[in-house]
């Protein structure tokens, strides 16, 4: 697809110096790198996020999964359907409330998640390749303060 150093449309120097513009460009590049890496495993980013959340939270209801990730209920159903069709999650009636489904990661899902996490890590390494390890750590700390203010 596109290489890591795409030439972008012109932006005036005043705009290029804005943190909001730079964050947007960095986010777009990171998104593209990770999406391309996950696509090599046949996985879309939102499906990867849901699979990762199921691994961390499961067993979890579809409703809770959607609320936790901020995904519309119709969309979470479609994503879980896709993951179940691919054998990556199981959906069974919740023993605590039979009206709800409990979603759990399958062994195939755990295997796929390990591979996609590795691909995502490699994409993030490419994103931050020009930084030293200390700079990467500092970048993550600063972005965390900006993205997740207390």
ZADO-1210 file (C-alpha; in nm, 4 decimals, padded with zeros to 6 digits):
<atoms>
<atom x="00.0000" y="00.0000" z="00.0000" code="UNK" pos="1"/>
<atom x="00.1345" y="00.3443" z="00.0857" code="UNK" pos="2"/>
<atom x="00.4833" y="00.3737" z="00.2159" code="UNK" pos="3"/>
<atom x="00.5679" y="00.5160" z="00.5566" code="UNK" pos="4"/>
<atom x="00.6854" y="00.8486" z="00.4195" code="UNK" pos="5"/>
<atom x="00.3931" y="00.9600" z="00.2044" code="UNK" pos="6"/>
<atom x="00.4083" y="01.3144" z="00.0791" code="UNK" pos="7"/>
<atom x="00.1107" y="01.4978" z="00.2200" code="UNK" pos="8"/>
<atom x="-00.0935" y="01.7822" z="00.0839" code="UNK" pos="9"/>
<atom x="00.0465" y="02.1249" z="00.1588" code="UNK" pos="10"/>
<atom x="-00.0247" y="02.2764" z="00.4979" code="UNK" pos="11"/>
<atom x="00.0928" y="02.6269" z="00.5921" code="UNK" pos="12"/>
<atom x="00.3859" y="02.6377" z="00.8367" code="UNK" pos="13"/>
<atom x="00.1638" y="02.7891" z="01.1087" code="UNK" pos="14"/>
<atom x="-00.0691" y="02.4867" z="01.0792" code="UNK" pos="15"/>
<atom x="00.2193" y="02.2356" z="01.0663" code="UNK" pos="16"/>
<atom x="00.3406" y="02.3688" z="01.4025" code="UNK" pos="17"/>
<atom x="00.0084" y="02.3041" z="01.5830" code="UNK" pos="18"/>
<atom x="00.0022" y="02.0081" z="01.8233" code="UNK" pos="19"/>
<atom x="-00.3513" y="01.9236" z="01.7076" code="UNK" pos="20"/>
<atom x="-00.2397" y="01.9024" z="01.3433" code="UNK" pos="21"/>
<atom x="00.0703" y="01.6979" z="01.4292" code="UNK" pos="22"/>
<atom x="-00.1293" y="01.4612" z="01.6505" code="UNK" pos="23"/>
<atom x="-00.3807" y="01.4124" z="01.3717" code="UNK" pos="24"/>
<atom x="-00.1084" y="01.3337" z="01.1173" code="UNK" pos="25"/>
<atom x="00.0666" y="01.0964" z="01.3594" code="UNK" pos="26"/>
<atom x="-00.2633" y="00.9244" z="01.4411" code="UNK" pos="27"/>
<atom x="-00.3499" y="00.8845" z="01.0733" code="UNK" pos="28"/>
<atom x="-00.0072" y="00.7352" z="00.9991" code="UNK" pos="29"/>
<atom x="-00.0266" y="00.5031" z="01.2999" code="UNK" pos="30"/>
<atom x="-00.3780" y="00.3948" z="01.2046" code="UNK" pos="31"/>
<atom x="-00.2667" y="00.3186" z="00.8485" code="UNK" pos="32"/>
<atom x="00.0391" y="00.1204" z="00.9638" code="UNK" pos="33"/>
<atom x="-00.1588" y="-00.0880" z="01.2140" code="UNK" pos="34"/>
<atom x="-00.4555" y="-00.1409" z="00.9792" code="UNK" pos="35"/>
<atom x="-00.2209" y="-00.2619" z="00.7043" code="UNK" pos="36"/>
<atom x="-00.0388" y="-00.4943" z="00.9467" code="UNK" pos="37"/>
<atom x="-00.3622" y="-00.6447" z="01.0803" code="UNK" pos="38"/>
<atom x="-00.4972" y="-00.6880" z="00.7283" code="UNK" pos="39"/>
<atom x="-00.2126" y="-00.9339" z="00.6682" code="UNK" pos="40"/>
<atom x="-00.3936" y="-01.1593" z="00.9187" code="UNK" pos="41"/>
<atom x="-00.7369" y="-01.0832" z="00.7734" code="UNK" pos="42"/>
<atom x="-00.8264" y="-00.8722" z="01.0769" code="UNK" pos="43"/>
<atom x="-00.9780" y="-00.5243" z="01.0889" code="UNK" pos="44"/>
<atom x="-00.8800" y="-00.2852" z="01.3674" code="UNK" pos="45"/>
<atom x="-01.2200" y="-00.2798" z="01.5365" code="UNK" pos="46"/>
<atom x="-01.2364" y="-00.6600" z="01.5303" code="UNK" pos="47"/>
<atom x="-00.8889" y="-00.6709" z="01.6865" code="UNK" pos="48"/>
<atom x="-00.9985" y="-00.4265" z="01.9588" code="UNK" pos="49"/>
<atom x="-01.3066" y="-00.6362" z="02.0368" code="UNK" pos="50"/>
<atom x="-01.1072" y="-00.9615" z="02.0403" code="UNK" pos="51"/>
<atom x="-00.8506" y="-00.8013" z="02.2699" code="UNK" pos="52"/>
<atom x="-01.1247" y="-00.6745" z="02.5038" code="UNK" pos="53"/>
<atom x="-01.2918" y="-01.0174" z="02.5134" code="UNK" pos="54"/>
<atom x="-00.9563" y="-01.1720" z="02.6067" code="UNK" pos="55"/>
<atom x="-00.9126" y="-00.9180" z="02.8865" code="UNK" pos="56"/>
<atom x="-01.2724" y="-00.8999" z="03.0153" code="UNK" pos="57"/>
<atom x="-01.4282" y="-01.2330" z="02.9209" code="UNK" pos="58"/>
<atom x="-01.6609" y="-01.3872" z="02.9762" code="UNK" pos="59"/>
<atom x="-01.8407" y="-01.0630" z="02.8999" code="UNK" pos="60"/>
<atom x="-02.1870" y="-00.9781" z="02.7720" code="UNK" pos="61"/>
<atom x="-02.2227" y="-00.8222" z="02.4280" code="UNK" pos="62"/>
<atom x="-02.3909" y="-00.5205" z="02.5856" code="UNK" pos="63"/>
<atom x="-02.1077" y="-00.4673" z="02.8340" code="UNK" pos="64"/>
<atom x="-01.8507" y="-00.5174" z="02.5607" code="UNK" pos="65"/>
<atom x="-02.0168" y="-00.2520" z="02.3434" code="UNK" pos="66"/>
<atom x="-02.0487" y="-00.0056" z="02.6341" code="UNK" pos="67"/>
<atom x="-01.6896" y="-00.0614" z="02.7465" code="UNK" pos="68"/>
<atom x="-01.5510" y="-00.0020" z="02.3973" code="UNK" pos="69"/>
<atom x="-01.8003" y="00.2703" z="02.3025" code="UNK" pos="70"/>
<atom x="-01.9333" y="00.0693" z="02.0074" code="UNK" pos="71"/>
<atom x="-02.2949" y="00.0973" z="01.8911" code="UNK" pos="72"/>
<atom x="-02.5002" y="-00.2124" z="01.9885" code="UNK" pos="73"/>
<atom x="-02.5764" y="-00.3003" z="01.6231" code="UNK" pos="74"/>
<atom x="-02.2089" y="-00.2771" z="01.5355" code="UNK" pos="75"/>
<atom x="-02.0946" y="-00.4889" z="01.8310" code="UNK" pos="76"/>
<atom x="-02.3390" y="-00.7630" z="01.7283" code="UNK" pos="77"/>
<atom x="-02.1990" y="-00.7620" z="01.3733" code="UNK" pos="78"/>
<atom x="-01.8381" y="-00.7689" z="01.4957" code="UNK" pos="79"/>
<atom x="-01.9049" y="-01.0510" z="01.7439" code="UNK" pos="80"/>
<atom x="-02.0893" y="-01.2404" z="01.4668" code="UNK" pos="81"/>
<atom x="-01.7813" y="-01.2056" z="01.2431" code="UNK" pos="82"/>
<atom x="-01.5459" y="-01.3174" z="01.5207" code="UNK" pos="83"/>
<atom x="-01.7703" y="-01.6126" z="01.6056" code="UNK" pos="84"/>
<atom x="-01.8009" y="-01.7123" z="01.2373" code="UNK" pos="85"/>
<atom x="-01.4192" y="-01.7168" z="01.2205" code="UNK" pos="86"/>
<atom x="-01.4051" y="-01.9350" z="01.5346" code="UNK" pos="87"/>
<atom x="-01.2267" y="-01.6664" z="01.7387" code="UNK" pos="88"/>
<atom x="-01.4919" y="-01.6243" z="02.0102" code="UNK" pos="89"/>
<atom x="-01.7734" y="-01.8300" z="02.1549" code="UNK" pos="90"/>
<atom x="-02.1135" y="-01.6914" z="02.2456" code="UNK" pos="91"/>
<atom x="-02.3183" y="-01.8831" z="02.5022" code="UNK" pos="92"/>
<atom x="-02.6124" y="-01.7899" z="02.7234" code="UNK" pos="93"/>
<atom x="-02.4866" y="-01.6038" z="03.0313" code="UNK" pos="94"/>
<atom x="-02.5381" y="-01.8331" z="03.3337" code="UNK" pos="95"/>
<atom x="-02.6207" y="-01.5244" z="03.5467" code="UNK" pos="96"/>
<atom x="-02.8832" y="-01.3954" z="03.3010" code="UNK" pos="97"/>
<atom x="-03.0001" y="-01.6335" z="03.0276" code="UNK" pos="98"/>
<atom x="-03.1350" y="-01.3369" z="02.8251" code="UNK" pos="99"/>
<atom x="-02.7764" y="-01.2224" z="02.7678" code="UNK" pos="100"/>
<atom x="-02.4896" y="-01.3830" z="02.5806" code="UNK" pos="101"/>
<atom x="-02.1503" y="-01.4386" z="02.7406" code="UNK" pos="102"/>
<atom x="-01.8668" y="-01.3859" z="02.4933" code="UNK" pos="103"/>
<atom x="-01.5367" y="-01.5669" z="02.5483" code="UNK" pos="104"/>
<atom x="-01.2221" y="-01.5956" z="02.3418" code="UNK" pos="105"/>
<atom x="-01.1571" y="-01.9383" z="02.1889" code="UNK" pos="106"/>
<atom x="-00.8171" y="-02.1065" z="02.1685" code="UNK" pos="107"/>
<atom x="-00.8070" y="-02.0102" z="01.7979" code="UNK" pos="108"/>
<atom x="-00.8886" y="-01.6536" z="01.9037" code="UNK" pos="109"/>
<atom x="-00.6042" y="-01.6531" z="02.1571" code="UNK" pos="110"/>
<atom x="-00.3658" y="-01.7765" z="01.8883" code="UNK" pos="111"/>
<atom x="-00.4863" y="-01.5122" z="01.6371" code="UNK" pos="112"/>
<atom x="-00.4682" y="-01.2398" z="01.9038" code="UNK" pos="113"/>
<atom x="-00.1057" y="-01.3243" z="01.9821" code="UNK" pos="114"/>
<atom x="-00.0203" y="-01.2926" z="01.6111" code="UNK" pos="115"/>
<atom x="-00.2141" y="-00.9684" z="01.5599" code="UNK" pos="116"/>
<atom x="-00.0688" y="-00.8153" z="01.8775" code="UNK" pos="117"/>
<atom x="00.2800" y="-00.8927" z="01.7428" code="UNK" pos="118"/>
<atom x="00.1898" y="-00.7307" z="01.4087" code="UNK" pos="119"/>
<atom x="00.0470" y="-00.4277" z="01.5873" code="UNK" pos="120"/>
<atom x="00.3614" y="-00.3977" z="01.7992" code="UNK" pos="121"/>
<atom x="00.5770" y="-00.4143" z="01.4851" code="UNK" pos="122"/>
<atom x="00.3649" y="-00.1431" z="01.3196" code="UNK" pos="123"/>
<atom x="00.4057" y="00.0779" z="01.6257" code="UNK" pos="124"/>
<atom x="00.7794" y="00.0145" z="01.6155" code="UNK" pos="125"/>
<atom x="00.7792" y="00.1445" z="01.2557" code="UNK" pos="126"/>
<atom x="00.5724" y="00.4447" z="01.3639" code="UNK" pos="127"/>
<atom x="00.8264" y="00.5394" z="01.6312" code="UNK" pos="128"/>
<atom x="01.1407" y="00.4122" z="01.4558" code="UNK" pos="129"/>
<atom x="01.3055" y="00.7560" z="01.4547" code="UNK" pos="130"/>
<atom x="01.2807" y="00.7833" z="01.8349" code="UNK" pos="131"/>
<atom x="01.5139" y="00.6469" z="02.0989" code="UNK" pos="132"/>
<atom x="01.3660" y="00.4104" z="02.3585" code="UNK" pos="133"/>
<atom x="01.3652" y="00.6966" z="02.6116" code="UNK" pos="134"/>
<atom x="01.1878" y="00.9238" z="02.3619" code="UNK" pos="135"/>
<atom x="00.9274" y="00.6539" z="02.2949" code="UNK" pos="136"/>
<atom x="00.8626" y="00.6243" z="02.6675" code="UNK" pos="137"/>
<atom x="00.8333" y="01.0035" z="02.6958" code="UNK" pos="138"/>
<atom x="00.6019" y="01.0199" z="02.3927" code="UNK" pos="139"/>
<atom x="00.3686" y="00.7604" z="02.5441" code="UNK" pos="140"/>
<atom x="00.3659" y="00.9462" z="02.8774" code="UNK" pos="141"/>
<atom x="00.2901" y="01.2790" z="02.7084" code="UNK" pos="142"/>
<atom x="00.0227" y="01.1365" z="02.4788" code="UNK" pos="143"/>
<atom x="-00.1388" y="00.9645" z="02.7769" code="UNK" pos="144"/>
<atom x="-00.1608" y="01.2991" z="02.9575" code="UNK" pos="145"/>
<atom x="-00.3154" y="01.4626" z="02.6492" code="UNK" pos="146"/>
<atom x="-00.5515" y="01.1791" z="02.5512" code="UNK" pos="147"/>
<atom x="-00.6565" y="01.0691" z="02.9012" code="UNK" pos="148"/>
<atom x="-00.6587" y="01.3834" z="03.1182" code="UNK" pos="149"/>
<atom x="-00.7363" y="01.3297" z="03.4841" code="UNK" pos="150"/>
</atoms>
